[in-house]
Each structure stands twice: as C-alpha cells, then as structure tokens.
Amino acid sequence: MDRIAFIKDTLDFSKPIKSTTWLLSNGTQVNHLARGIIEIVPKNPSSKAIVLSSGIHGNETSPIEILNDIINDIQGGLLVLQHPCLFIYGHPAATHQHIRFIDTNLNRLFSHHQAPDDAIQEVAIANQLMSSVDDFYAKYSEKEKWHLDLHCAIRRSKHYTFAIHPFNRHYQRSEPLLQFLKQSQIEACLYSDAPASTFSWYSAEHHGAHAATVELGKVSRMGENDVLLLSGFIQELKRFISSSDTNAMEPSNREIVEYQVTRSIMKKSDEFEFSFAADLSNFTYFEEGESLALDGVDHYKANSGGESVVFPNANVEIGHRACLLVQKCK
C-alpha cells in the first residue's frame, strides 16, 4: 500500500486493517496504525506534535471530509507537512448507521482508561484512542503538543463556528490556541469551568496540549456538507500543519467572542424537559429569572446577569449534561 483513503478504507469493514508504513516521494512517512488512525511524519519534523480528530460522533461528518481532503493533499504532494500529525476518525461504526453513537456518548468517556465493557462499545473505542494519543505524544515528548477535536453542532447556532477551551491544570488560557482560532475565523470561544471527560480535555489535562473542541457548522450526512462555509478554517488549518518554525503564526487582530461557562444543567430524571422550543439555536440568551428547564421538583432559571444556552439536548442519558450555560466575558 502506498496510499490511504481516509474515509473509504476506514468505513470498509469487510477488510481488516493491518498496521503498515510507507514513504511518500518527498520523504514523508505514513503510518496506518489502526482503523481510522493514521500518523504522518515529515522527513525533518519541526516543533509541534499535532492531533487532529474527527468523527467522535458518527453523524458529524464535515470534519471527517476535511481531514480526508487534507490527507489526500499530503499524499498527492499538494501539501507538505512540517509537523508530525495524528489523524483520527473516531467512530466509523456509528457513521455506518448515520447515528451519533451506538451505546453511549463517546465524548464523555475520556476521563481515564476503563475496564472493557461488552455492553458499551464506546468504552473500547475511547481506550484505543487515548492509547493512540498517549503513544503519539510520548514519541514526540519534546515537541509542543496540540489537539484539535473537530465536531459539528446538532442544531442551528448564532455562531456558525465556535470552540470549547477545556479547563485543565496546565493553563487557564492558551494564547497560542486563541491565536489559531482567530486566524482560522472561528467566531467564538467558550472557557470551560470544570474538568470534563471530552477528548480535547484529555489531551489538555494529561499531556498539557493546546487543545480545543472545535464546532464546525451543523450536522449533515456525508457528501452533503457545504465546506465552502468553512474555507477560512480549512485554509488556516492547512497553513498551520505545513508551516515551519521560521514561518510562525503572526498575531491576529481579529476579534473572537469569548464566553465563560457558568454552569451545566445535568439531567436527573426522565421528567426532565426544557422550557423552550426543541429547535432553539445555540447561544440563545435568557434574561435573569427566565425559565430554562424543569426536572421533577427542580426548576432551573437564568442566573444573575442572564445566561445563554449551548448544546441543549433533553434526550441525553440520565446523569449526563443536558446543556451548558454561558455568559459573555467582559
């Protein structure tokens, strides 16, 4: 093999995936490590080690297509990497079924490695992905670590693109990450208020990576995504992975709307329901005291100063987050 089709080969479950390695004509090494996990290393690696993940939710397909095109450009010689990159397609089995996940939300399982659970397929997937990231960062331990976990929102949003900056013990605010988000025309950034169990949080907390969950538009089926709406992000991502240390990112004067997460509303029972329409857009603002949700005897209202709702989903499992509440940073 001297070429990988990121989408086609990953989704072809009729063929087993064997770990293979080959060189491109410019000396770049391609390591096909496992289904949906590809490491690509330039001949003379520069200062960063970058993880680019997609498909953690199987129906969020535009990030998968973006990474597929980037891998094709690298293999065709149209894009020359300067930094080692680990490309991940996280949950192809869910993509096959056009669903978000099979047994449970994969992006809630990255707090730590867990014992295998035959009843929950996503546990094994999370363990494999965490091990792949651990191995990748260990191999390039002296390099600056990055992880962009690419997603799509399942509903309309007042910000077509936005990122979630994970709370972690290494930094409160990653200025390099903010510069990348500005350069790549991401509209908003949310600062998490507590440890999480998301994939980007794992890399930030356990490896000190500049990491973010990046939301790129709205969910569509494979082949139906309008990636032209994401052209600014795609262009900057390509520049980011193909620019050497001597061609570092220039500070951007572009504004990005910043939000602080104030709290999460957790679903406690099957009685949980929101006080607003099911198709409410992300970042819809509620004045102080306005009703947000009911859960049995619990009544949630917007806090002092008002709050905006992000990721509302009343259909999550009991014990999972039903929404985030945020306020604009002063």
C-alpha positions in Angstrom: 0.0 0.0 0.0 1.3 3.5 -0.8 -1.9 5.5 -0.3 -4.7 5.6 2.2 -8.3 6.7 1.5 -9.2 8.0 5.0 -13.0 7.7 4.6 -13.3 4.8 2.2 -10.8 2.5 3.8 -11.9 3.3 7.4 -15.6 2.6 6.5 -14.9 -0.7 4.7 -15.5 -3.2 7.5 -15.2 -6.1 5.0 -11.4 -5.6 5.1 -9.2 -5.9 8.2 -6.8 -3.1 8.9 -3.1 -4.1 9.3 -0.5 -1.8 10.6 1.6 -0.6 7.6 4.1 2.0 6.9 5.3 3.6 3.6 7.2 6.7 2.4 5.9 9.4 0.1 8.2 10.7 -2.7 9.2 13.7 -0.5 10.4 11.5 2.4 7.2 12.0 4.4 6.3 8.7 6.3 2.8 7.5 6.5 1.9 5.0 9.4 -1.5 3.4 9.1 -1.8 2.3 12.7 -5.4 1.1 13.0 -8.8 1.6 11.5 -9.2 5.4 11.4 -5.9 6.2 13.0 -3.1 7.5 10.7 0.2 9.1 11.7 2.0 11.2 9.1 5.5 12.3 9.9 7.6 14.8 7.7 11.2 13.9 6.9 12.5 16.7 9.1 9.9 17.3 11.8 9.5 20.8 13.2 8.5 21.9 16.7 4.9 20.7 17.1 3.1 17.3 17.5 -0.5 17.8 16.3 -3.5 15.5 16.9 -6.5 16.2 14.5 -9.5 14.1 15.4 -12.9 13.8 13.8 -15.9 11.5 13.8 -16.0 11.1 17.6 -19.7 11.4 17.0 -20.5 9.3 13.9 -23.0 11.7 12.3 -20.8 14.7 12.4 -19.3 14.3 9.0 -17.8 17.6 7.7 -14.7 17.3 9.9 -14.1 13.8 8.5 -14.4 15.1 5.0 -12.0 18.0 5.8 -9.3 15.6 7.2 -9.9 13.2 4.2 -9.1 16.1 1.8 -6.0 17.1 3.8 -4.7 13.6 3.8 -5.3 13.3 0.1 -3.4 16.6 -0.5 -0.4 15.3 1.6 -0.3 12.1 -0.3 -0.6 13.9 -3.6 2.3 16.3 -2.8 0.0 19.3 -2.8 0.6 19.9 1.0 3.9 19.2 2.7 3.7 18.6 6.4 6.2 20.3 8.7 5.0 18.7 11.9 4.1 15.1 12.9 0.3 14.7 12.8 -2.0 12.0 14.1 -5.3 11.9 12.1 -8.2 10.2 13.8 -11.6 9.1 12.6 -13.1 8.1 15.9 -16.4 6.3 15.5 -16.9 4.8 12.0 -19.3 2.2 13.2 -21.7 5.0 14.2 -21.2 6.7 10.9 -22.4 3.5 9.1 -25.7 3.8 11.0 -26.0 7.5 10.5 -26.1 8.0 14.2 -24.2 9.9 16.9 -23.2 6.9 18.9 -24.2 3.2 19.4 -24.4 2.6 23.2 -23.3 5.8 24.9 -21.8 9.2 24.1 -18.1 8.5 23.2 -17.1 12.1 24.1 -18.0 11.5 27.7 -15.5 8.6 28.2 -12.1 10.3 28.0 -11.6 10.9 31.7 -9.3 7.9 32.1 -8.7 4.4 30.7 -11.6 2.0 31.8 -12.0 -1.7 32.0 -13.6 -3.2 28.8 -17.4 -3.4 28.9 -19.1 -5.7 26.4 -22.3 -3.8 26.8 -20.8 -0.5 25.8 -18.9 -0.5 22.5 -17.6 3.1 23.1 -15.5 2.1 26.1 -13.1 0.1 23.9 -13.0 2.9 21.3 -12.2 5.5 23.9 -9.4 3.3 25.4 -7.9 2.8 22.0 -8.0 6.5 21.1 -6.5 7.5 24.4 -3.7 5.0 24.0 -3.0 6.2 20.5 -2.7 9.8 21.7 -0.5 8.7 24.7 1.8 6.9 22.3 2.0 9.7 19.8 2.8 12.4 22.4 5.3 10.1 24.1 7.1 9.6 20.8 7.4 13.4 20.4 7.6 14.3 24.1 10.0 17.3 23.4 7.6 19.0 21.0 4.8 21.4 21.6 1.6 19.4 21.8 -1.7 20.3 20.1 -5.1 18.6 19.7 -8.0 20.0 17.7 -11.0 17.7 18.1 -13.3 18.6 15.2 -17.1 18.4 15.6 -20.4 19.8 14.3 -23.4 21.1 16.3 -26.6 19.1 16.0 -28.7 22.3 15.9 -28.6 25.9 14.5 -26.2 28.3 16.2 -25.9 32.0 16.5 -22.2 31.4 16.0 -21.7 29.1 12.9 -18.3 28.0 14.3 -17.1 28.1 17.9 -14.6 26.3 20.1 -14.6 25.0 23.7 -11.4 25.7 25.6 -11.0 22.9 28.2 -10.5 23.6 31.9 -7.2 21.9 32.9 -4.3 22.0 35.4 -1.7 23.3 32.9 -3.1 26.6 31.8 -6.2 28.8 32.3 -5.9 30.4 28.8 -3.9 29.1 25.9 -2.8 32.2 23.9 -1.4 30.1 21.1 -4.7 28.3 20.8 -6.6 31.6 20.8 -4.4 33.0 18.1 -5.1 29.9 15.9 -8.8 30.3 16.5 -8.7 33.9 15.5 -6.6 33.2 12.4 -8.9 30.4 11.3 -12.0 32.6 11.6 -13.7 30.7 14.4 -16.4 33.0 15.7 -16.5 32.3 19.4 -14.6 30.5 22.2 -16.1 29.1 25.4 -14.0 28.7 28.5 -15.0 25.6 30.5 -15.4 26.0 34.2 -14.5 22.5 35.4 -12.8 19.3 34.4 -14.6 17.3 31.7 -14.3 13.9 30.1 -14.1 15.1 26.5 -11.3 14.0 24.1 -9.8 17.5 23.9 -9.9 17.8 27.7 -8.0 14.5 28.0 -5.1 15.9 25.8 -5.0 19.2 27.7 -5.2 17.7 31.2 -3.0 14.6 30.8 -0.5 16.0 28.2 -0.6 19.7 28.6 -1.6 20.1 24.9 -3.0 23.3 23.4 -6.4 21.7 22.9 -10.0 22.6 21.9 -13.2 21.0 20.8 -14.0 22.9 17.6 -17.6 23.0 16.3 -17.8 23.5 12.5 -21.3 24.2 11.4 -24.3 21.9 11.6 -24.6 18.1 11.2 -25.2 16.8 7.7 -24.8 13.5 6.0 -21.5 12.6 4.3 -21.4 14.3 0.9 -24.0 16.9 1.8 -21.7 19.3 3.8 -21.1 22.8 2.4 -17.4 23.0 3.3 -17.2 26.4 1.5 -18.7 27.9 4.6 -15.6 26.6 6.5 -13.0 27.7 3.9 -11.3 30.1 6.3 -10.8 27.4 8.9 -9.6 24.8 6.3 -7.1 27.3 4.8 -5.6 28.1 8.2 -5.5 24.5 9.3 -3.5 23.6 6.2 -1.2 26.5 6.8 -0.8 25.6 10.5 0.4 22.0 9.8 2.6 22.9 6.8 4.4 26.0 8.2 7.8 25.6 9.8 9.1 27.3 12.9 10.6 30.1 10.8 7.2 30.9 9.4 5.4 31.2 12.7 1.8 32.4 13.1 1.5 36.2 13.2 -0.6 37.7 16.0 -4.1 38.3 14.8 -6.1 41.5 15.5 -9.3 39.7 14.5 -11.9 39.7 17.3 -13.4 36.5 18.7 -16.4 36.5 21.0 -15.4 34.9 24.3 -17.8 33.3 26.8 -17.3 31.8 30.2 -19.2 28.7 31.1 -21.2 29.5 34.2 -22.6 26.0 34.9 -24.0 22.8 33.4 -27.6 21.5 33.8 -27.5 17.8 34.4 -30.4 15.5 33.6 -31.5 13.8 36.8 -34.7 12.0 35.7 -37.0 11.1 32.8 -39.2 14.0 33.8 -36.5 16.5 32.5 -37.8 19.0 30.0 -36.7 22.4 28.7 -38.9 25.4 28.9 -38.1 26.4 25.4 -38.7 25.1 21.9 -36.8 21.9 20.8 -35.2 23.7 17.9 -33.7 26.6 19.9 -30.4 27.9 18.5 -27.2 27.6 20.4 -26.3 30.8 22.2 -29.9 32.0 22.6 -29.9 34.5 25.5 -32.3 34.3 28.5 -32.8 37.2 30.9 -32.2 36.8 34.6 -35.0 34.7 36.1 -36.4 33.3 32.8 -37.3 29.6 33.0 -34.8 27.2 31.4 -35.8 23.7 32.4 -37.8 21.5 34.8 -36.6 18.2 36.3 -39.1 16.9 38.8 -39.2 19.3 41.6 -36.1 21.2 40.3 -36.8 24.4 38.3 -33.8 25.9 36.6 -33.8 29.7 35.8 -31.3 32.0 34.3 -28.9 33.4 36.8 -28.0 37.0 37.6 -26.8 38.9 34.5 -28.7 36.5 32.2 -27.3 33.3 30.5 -27.1 31.9 27.0 -27.8 28.2 26.3 -25.4 26.0 24.4 -25.8 22.3 23.4 -29.4 21.9 24.8 -30.4 18.2 24.5 -33.2 16.8 26.6 -32.6 13.3 25.2 -29.3 12.7 26.8 -28.9 9.8 29.3 -29.8 10.4 32.9 -26.7 11.7 34.7 -25.4 13.4 31.5 -25.2 17.1 30.7 -28.4 18.5 29.2 -26.9 21.9 28.3 -24.2 24.4 29.1 -25.0 27.9 30.3 -22.6 30.7 29.4 -22.1 34.5 29.8 -20.0 36.8 27.6 -16.7 37.7 29.0 -16.3 41.4 30.0 
